[in-house]
Amino acid sequence: MSDTPIIIVGAGAAGIGAALECAARGVPYMVLEAANRVGGRAYTAAAGLPSAWDHGCHWLHCADANPLVEWADKLGATYRSQEVTNPFQVWDSGSFADAEELAAYEGAITRAFEAVETSGRDVPIPDVLPDAGRWAPSVNLIMTLMAGDDAKGVSASAYADYVDTDHNWPVLSGYGALITAMAEGLNIRTGVTVKAIHQRQGGATVTTDQGDLEAAGVIVTASTNVLARGMIHFDPGPAADLVFQLDRVPCGIYEKVAFAMDALPEEMAQTRFLSVQQSGLDMATNFQIVHGDAPMMLCHMAGSYAHALVMAGPDAMTDYARGALIDAFGTRIEDRIIGAATTNWTNDPLVLGSYSHALPGSAQFRRDMITRDTGNVAFAGEAFSPNWQATAHGAYASGRDVAARMVAQVS
């Protein structure tokens, strides 16, 4: 491998964004990716099911401002931009909610988000939530899914930094497939593990399992959990100082169980999401309903519930999700299931979690780390996005922004 002015560590959305920025500015670069594929947490694959599905990110969040919509159009990706009327259903301890109950449910969700967005307090999210009454399990679920971990471990103030335009479009052809297509033609070396980054005056040495590389600048896009757990060694210096503190913005737990169906339950004909509130549980279970020729029901789980299940293994995850379906639809639903698959981002050594959040008391730290000057070794990714954290487009935009600064610095 030859010396390169800019080395980018990681070929997820942030690394690809950084590479595209370098290419656009005519600056030589090289992306090093430990996995044998690109995309990072954007991954579209069948995993033994009849059709491919997004194991990680799936939605073009803030679609009216999302820079990846232009890429989707350019590359022929398909997404659904039409808003769906009454896309939610709730099953609560014996029956599906009627229209009046659904209105009350949606009101509880709206009040919860408003409380978080307006509190301004760097405290655990539950500390600012109003009483949701009957709908507390669903509020708990949605807050946990959106934060990517137990809400009690997430700063309300930091979460509220996210600027939501309320336009969220699913990528029907696969978000992972879109990110992979964006990487076509870029200078990416897969199957190369970065072990250490030695920062020095005027450059850095990147140590890999295939030898050392010299660079004028390095952009690191690994997840905060990978960095905080020392998977890449940094010599003492400004970059190492930041990495030492990244346990304040950890990646949480968010996993999926995918059920391929021969047909969807008739109750789900117009539904996109189902929340199942089971008696005795303080958190509901969420299903995304995928319509079309290859229908699916995707169970989304996060936080400590998900952690316990993923550590118990795929069978435990599948049994939990299937049990929620049986509660809502009876045992007849089992006859509709023709395949099941699970994710395991929690134990993936190249990710070690879902997406980032700031711990209570760490909101200002997260804001400051994004603008911290760490010299010729810089960091990009969803965790380093000021207002689009926890999203693929936030990671992409961060990668492009950091690359633009790095190019100016090393030129």
N, C-alpha and C positions, 0 to 999 in steps of 0.2 A: 504494500500500500504506500502511496506517495504522500508527501506532505500537502496539506490543504489549508488555505487561510481560515476557513470556518468549519468546525466539526459539530454536527448536531447529534445529540444522543437521544435516540428514540424516534420511531416512525409512526407515532400516533398522529392525531389531528394537529397537535402543536408542532411536532417535528416536520410534518408535511407542510404546514403553513410557513415555518421558518425556511424550509428548502425552497418553496415557491418564491418567497421574498428574495432570497439570495439569487436565485435564477433570474428573476425579473430585473435585478440590479446588476447582473453580469459578474457576480462575485463567485469564484469557485468555492464549492462546499462539498461535504460528504456526510450522509446520514448513516449512523451505525445503529442497527436494530438487533437486539439479542434474539428475538423470536424469528421463526422462519416465515413470517408473514408481516405485512404492514397493517396499520389501522389501530393498534393498541386496543383501547376499550370500545372501539367501533368494529364489530365483528359480526358478519352475516354468514351463517352456515346452517346446513340442515341438521347436523349432528345425529344422523340416523333417522330423522323424520322425513316425511314425503316431500317437504318443501323447506327452503331456507328461512331463517328467522333471525332477528337481531338479538344476539346474546347480551349486548351492552346497549349503547345509546340507540334510540330509534326515532326521536322526535326532533323536527326542526323547530326548536323553541324560539320564541320571539321572531317568528317567521317573517314578519313585515320589516324587520331590521337585520335579519340573519344573513351574513355574507355568504353562507354556504347554499342559500337558495339559488343564487346566480350560478354556482357550480353545478347544482342539481339540474338546472335548465340546460346548461352548456353540455353536460355529459349524458343527458337523456334519462336521468333518474325520474322515477314516478313518485308522487306524493299526493296526499289528499289535502287540498286547501279549503274545501268547503266546510264551514262549521256545521256540526250535527245538532239538530234540535233534540233536547232531552236525551243526552247520550248515556246518562247514568241510571243504574238501577241498584236498589239496596234490598238485600234479603236480611230480615231481622228476626231471628228466633222463631221461625215457623211460617213466615209469609213474606211476599214481596211488598215493599212499601207502595202505598197508593199515591196519587198526585199530591194530596195535601201533605203527606208524610215526606215525600221527596222534596217538597218546597222547604219544609222545616230542616231537612238534612242539608240541603244546599245553603240555607241560611246559616247553619252552624259552621259549615266549612268557610263561608265567606267571612263571618265574624272572626274566626280564628286567624285567617290570613291578614285581615285588617289589623288585628291586635298586634301581630308580629311586625307588620310593616310600619306601624306608627309608634311603637313603644319607645324606640331609641335606646333600649336598655341592653347592656352587654351581660345578659343573664340567661339561664337555661330557658328555652322556648316555653316549656309548660308554665313557667312563672308568670308569663304575660297572657296566657290564654284564658278566655272566659269559660264558664261552665257550659259544656256542650250537652249536658243531660243525656238523653237516650242515645245520642249520636256520638258520644265520646269515643267509643272504639274506632269509628270511622275517621274521626278527626285525628286520633292518635296515629292511625295507619297512614293517612295522607301526609301528615307532618313528618313522619318517619321516612316515608318514601321520598318526599321532596328534599329532606335534609340528607338522606343517604345513611342515616344512623338514628339511634334512639334520640328523640327530641330533647331529652333531659341533658344530653351531652353536647348540645349545639347552641351557639350564641344567637339569640334573637336579633341583636343588632347586626351581626355579620351576615346572617341570612337575609336580612332586609336590604343589604347592599345590592342584591340581585334586582335588576330592572326588568320587570316582566311586562311585556306588551299584550299578554293574554291571547296571542296568536300562536298556536302550537300545531304543527302539521306532521302527521306520521309519514315516514319515508317507506312507501309500500314496496319499493324494489330493494330496500335494505340500506341502512345508514352506513354499515360497514362496507358494503359494496360501493357506495358513493366515495367514501374516503379512499378506498383502494384504487378506484379509477382516477382520483385526483393525483395519486402518486405515480401514475404511469409516466415513464420517461425520466423520472428524477434519479439522481445519483444516490441510490440507497443500497447499502450492503446489509443483507439480513444474515442471521446466524452469527453475529459478531457481538460478544459480550464485553461491555466496558467494565473494567474492574477498578480502575482508579483514575483520578484526574489530578495532575500535579500542576498547580497554579504557580506561575512565576512572572517576573517582570517581562512584559512584552509578548507573552504567549502562554502556552500550556502544553504539557505532554499528556496524551490520553493513552492509558495502558489498557490493552484489550487482551483477550485470550488468543489473539493472533499476532501479537506484537505491539510495539509502541508507535504512536502517531504524533507528529508535531503540528500545532495549529496556532494561529495568531489569536483566535477566539473560539470558545466552546459554548454551545447553547445546550443546556440539560433539560430534557422534557420528561424525565421519569416521574412516576407518581410520588407524592409526598411520603407515602408509607415506605416505598422502596428506598428513598433517600434517607428518611429518618431512621430506618433500621440498618443503615450502614452497608447496603448492598453495593454501593460505589464508595470507594475511599477518596477522601479529599485531604490534601495536605493542609496544615494550618494556614489560615488566610481568610479573607472576607467571604469567600464562597463556603468554606467549612463552617464559619461562624453562623451563617444563615441555616445551613443544613442541620446544625446542632439544635436549632429551635423549631424545626418543622413538625415535631410531634404536637405542636399547638394547632396545626391544621391537618389533622389526619384524614385519610380516606376511611369511610365507614364500611358498612356491610349492606349490600343490595344484590340479591340473586333472583333468578327466574326459574320457574318450572313450566315447560312448554308441553301442552297436550295437543296432539294432532287429533282431529275429530272427523268422523265420517259425515257428521252433520251436527250443526249447533242445536241446542235446545230451542224449541219454538219461542220460548219466553225471551230469547236474546235476539230476535229478528231485527230490532231497531236499536240495539244496545251496543255501546262501545266499551263500557266499563261496568263491572259488577262488584259491589262491596258486600261481603258476607259477614254479618255480625252473628257470632255463635255465642250461645249462652255460656257465661262463666269466663269468657276471654275478654281482656281489656284492650285487645287490638283486633280489628276486623281483618279479613283476608281479601285481597284485591285480585280481580281477574280482568285482563284486557281481552276483548272479544275481537278476533280477526275473522272477517267475513271473506267470501270469495270461493274460488274453486278448491282451495286447500284450507278449510277453516281450522282455526286453532283457538285455544283458550290458554292465555299466558298468565300464570300466577306470579305476581310481583311480591317479594318479601324483603324486609329490611330490618336493621337493628338487631337487638339481642335475640329476638325470635328466629331470625334468619341465621344468625351465627350458630345457635344451638343446633339448628337443623342441618346446616351445611357441614358442620363438624361431625354430625351423626352419619352423614353420607347421603348419596342420591336417593336411596330407597326411603329414607326418613323424610326428605324434602317432598318426594312424590306422594307419599302416603298422607302427609299433612294437607297438601293441596287437593288431593283426591277426596279426602274427608270433608273438606269445606264444600266441594261440589256435591257430594252425596247429601250433605245436610240441606242444601238449597234445592236440589232436583230429585233426590231419592236415588236408590241404587240403579235406576234405569240409565243414569248418566254414564255408568261404567261401560255399557254396551256401545256407547258412542265414541269412546276413546280408542284410537287405533295405534297410538304411540306416545311415548313420553321421553323427555330429555331435560337435563338440568344444567345450570351454569355453576361455576366455582371460581369466581373472581377472588374470593377471600383467600384461597390457597394458591392462586397462580403466582409463582415467585417473581414474575415480571410486573405484577400489578399490586397484589396484596390488599385488595379492597375494592371499593366502588369509586366514589368521587369525594372530593374534599369538603370539609366544613371547618369552621373555626370553633374551638372549644369556648365555653363561657369564659369571659374575661380576656379573650384573645382577638376581639374584633379589630381593634386598632393595630395590633401586631400584624394581622393579615393585610390590612391596608398599607402599612409601612413596608412590609416585605416585598410588595409588588414594585415599589419604586426604589428599593434599596440598591445602592451601587455596589456590586460585587466584582467589579473589574472585568477582566477578559474571560471570566467564567460566569455566565448568566443563566437564569432559569426562566422557563416558560411552561405553560400548561393551564388547564382549567383552574387550578388553585391560584394562579397568578393573573387571573382575569378580574379587573376591578368590579365589573357589574354583571358578568355572565359566568360566574363560577359554576362548576359542576356540569358544564355543557360542552359538547364537541365544538360548537361555534366559538365559545369562549376560549377554548384551548387553541383553536386555529388562529383567532385574532391575536391572542397573546404571542403565539409563535411568530407571526408576521411582524408585530410591533417590536419584539425583542430582536429579531433578525435585522430590522431596519436600523436599530440603535447600534447593534454589533458591527454591521457593515460600516457605519459612519465612524465607529471607534477604531477599527483596524485598517481602514483605507488610508 
